[in-house]
Amino acid sequence: MPETLRCISPGDGRMFVERPLASEAQIAQALAQAKTAQTGWANVKLPERLAVIERFVAWFEAHRDVVAEEITRQMGRPIGHTPWEIRGLAERARYMASIAEETLRDLVPEPKAGFKRFIRREPVGVAFVISPWNYPLLTAVNAVVPAVIAGNAVILKHSPQTPLCAERFAEAFAAAGLPAGVFQFLHLSDAAASRLIAAPEVDFVAFTGSVGVGRLVQRAAANRFIGVGLELGGKDPAYVRADADLDRAVENLVDGAFFNAGQSCCAIERIYVDARISGQFIDGFVVLTEKYLLGDPLEGSTTLGPVVRQSAARRVREQVAEAIGLGARALVDERRFPRSEPRSDPGSNPESLYLAPQVLVDVTHDMRLMTEETFGPAVGIEVVANDGEAIERMNDSRYGLTASIWTRDTAAAAALGERVEAGTIFMNRCDYLDPALAWTGVKDSGHGCTLSRLGFDAFTRPKSFHLRTEW
């Protein structure tokens, strides 16, 4: 019997999807097919490639409700929130398509008598994309679409928590008329994925996930001269200045902390607030947090669903308990959030995945809650005296994905942002990817970038043409 992956739905504890893992023969066949198909796809004119992408997006829009429910069942996001991910997929894919012609055209230097010179962007070949479960469409589309537009073949390994998303990508591309072999997915064990990274047919690896697994990916590629893009974890901070619009800051930061049950690489996990407005901010933050409705993610009224698995729930509980033990105060009475009734088979305990949102104050950087990725519905708020203290706290982290500054002073936000160690600096917004801007991180948040004009760089290589036309 072949090994299988099993997706256990966090909503009810039942097995939702079971799939066989790819055999060595299937992996070898996929690699050979990708290599062959990529050569032909690279010769397809760009307008035809872009038309395929538009049909790919249209397929997801036409199947939005079905795909959204599948995502909710696989990873637990409330059904009222999940269709947003299909809209995000469409926005990102269409934006990358809209800039492709200008971005991928030849680069021509200044004229030189007797010569024709230009730099052409060629596809790298076969891209291996490894995507996580928390935003299963968005994390995949960031790499898959620009790779395909640029003329590459793609093999996608999706998280075992969200295997249907890989299958839906394949369905959408098939319906769009993408030639066979240009896009494929494989359900793989971790060991098989490592072997595939080392395969000579693979020319680039795009990984989104944890720091620990990112190190394994880099190690697996270490003996090969190929590119590796790593979009890893975050411990993203926010700084609320004394001149901030408090109502809007509260509204957006509560959402940034608890949307998707806090399971986002760029979720707000720590907040620093000016002492002059801290009391008002914290009071408002708690009041709005207590309005969440924790429950069955398939119920339309639910606004906060379960975390994805037992290990995730345990991590959140341990960080909160440790912080309280070290002097932090929890401001949300968890009794306000009764757990939904279990609907699973006897012996399972899905209720343990339903975590009330928690807000902690009197926190310090001696607590893991303020230094290690939480990836769940808990946030710490620390009072600071001034801008300098806030920047010092924000940079006291091994992560650097995004950071947000809440102020009415654009010049101050830009100046402070130059001092913050992060890939994206927000002013008066958070937890959002603008496809026109590079999505990148520093420190343990990874390297490389997706989206924007720079997002094509990883999937192309420059080739210089130096043609002498006169002797």
Secondary structure, 3 states (H helix, E strand, C coil): CCCEEEEECCCCCCEEEEEECCCHHHHHHHHHHHHHHHHHHHCCCHHHHHHHHHHHHHHHHHCHHHHHHHHHHHHCCCCCCCHHHHHHHHHHHHHHHHCHHHHHCCECCCCECCEEEEEEEEECCEEEEEECCCCCCHHHHHHHHHHHHCCCEEEEEECCCCHHHHHHHHHHHHHHCCCCCCEEECCCCHHHHHHHHCCCCCCEEEEECCHHHHHHHHHHCCCCCCEEEEECCCCEEEEECCCCCHHHHHHHHHHHHHHHHHCCCCCEEEEEEECCCHHHHHHHHHHHHCCCCECCCCCCCCCECCCCCHHHHHHHHHHHHHHHHCCCEECCCHHHCCCCCCCCCCCCCHHHHCCCCEEEECCCCCCHHHCCCCCCCEEEEEEECCHHHHHHHHHCCCCCCEEEEECCCHHHHHHHHHHCCCCEEEECCCCCCCCCCCEECCHHHEECEECCHHHHHHHEEEEEEEEECCC
